[in-house]
Amino acid sequence: MDKLEQARQIINETDGEIAKLFERRMNAVADVAEYKLQRGLPVLDAGREAQVIAKNCAYVNDPVLREYYTSFLISTMEISKRYQRRLMQGMTVAYSGVEGAFAEIASKRIFPDAVKIAFPDFNSAYRAVENGECDCCVLPIENSYAGEVGQVIDLIYEGTLNVTGMYSLAVCQNLLGVKGADIESIKKVISHPQALGQCADYIKDHGFETEEAANTALAAKKVASSDDKTVAAIASLDTAKLYSLEVIDHDINASTQNTTKFAVLTRTPEKPSDTGSFIMLFTVKQVPGALAKAINVIGKYGFNMKALRSRPMREPAWQYYFYVEVDGSDESENGRAMISELTKQCERLKIAGRFKQVIDLGK
């Protein structure tokens, strides 16, 4: 065994010991959280943190390593505080939009007891989980009428989070107005571009003008604050209740099968399951037949592709990556063999998530 292998063995053994000590430490943190919760004490105790850091740093003799150990302790303290907040305040779920948006509705149905936190866009909701501000995020990944949500798929490709759940929510769009408004008084409708597209036939039949909004809930909020009987929002029934709007007309979207698939993304991956699915993202070499060869490898080992999509890469221009949903386990014998062979065909290959099944959240 050479010096490198010896060093790696020591690191592996040490990491195993650290993992056990980490669990022991976090169990004690849970006891601290329970004590604080019973007595109404805050999570942050700056004086106690300073004492612990000062005391523990003295155990490290090497002055250079002491600097790094200080950073290690600060990071550990931050993780402990996040865990205490989760135990004391509940799980935190990030979503994009405002209260009443379809993402918030999906979040409530998936995690009814969690604390839901709204973010202005997909990126900020995703990054809130990456940096530990939230425990998970719920983001739309595909709509049966409008297709994929490219921004979210790009975040999955570029980021570090894992898809650990997939849910479908039926999208029923409704015409909402202020008190006293009716179908004859409405001249203009406001909503998200996708919702306007889903209701294009209805809008055309009634000769409405259109105005785009960042999401359906913001459209409803704008209509509610305007007190204008000539303007209506296209949004959900939940949103109508939230902003005290009247439902002028029900289910105005063209497709009665209109559903949105939402992905739950977390920092920790789901365990493999033979009865579940996994997501792969990959790029192929720029040679003739490269994509066909990659797809053939997937089929060769008996895996069924439920979805295959291409997305343009930011750099270099005019090159693409591929998103694939596959039935089965990537950790099975065939799964490992398939990935091993696929790695030779691809420039980059990433397992981006696992989920057991797509769960229907209803209307």
Salt bridges, closest charged atoms under 4 A:
GLU5 OE2 - ARG8 NH1 3.61
GLU49 OE2 - LYS81 NZ 3.19
GLU78 OE1 - LYS81 NZ 3.49
GLU78 OE2 - ARG82 NE 3.81
GLU104 OE1 - LYS108 NZ 3.92
GLU130 OE1 - ARG127 NH1 2.67
ASP135 OD1 - ARG86 NH1 3.63
GLU142 OE1 - LYS261 NZ 3.58
GLU142 OE1 - ARG309 NH2 2.46
GLU148 OE1 - ARG309 NE 3.90
GLU148 OE2 - ARG311 NH1 3.20
ASP154 OD2 - ARG311 NH2 2.86
GLU158 OE2 - ARG314 NE 2.56
GLU211 OE1 - LYS188 NZ 2.86
GLU211 OE2 - LYS222 NZ 2.40
GLU270 OE2 - LYS356 NZ 2.84
GLU325 OE2 - LYS261 NZ 3.62
ASP327 OD1 - LYS306 NZ 3.65
ASP330 OD1 - ARG354 NE 2.74
GLU331 OE2 - ARG354 NH2 3.94
GLU341 OE1 - LYS300 NZ 3.08
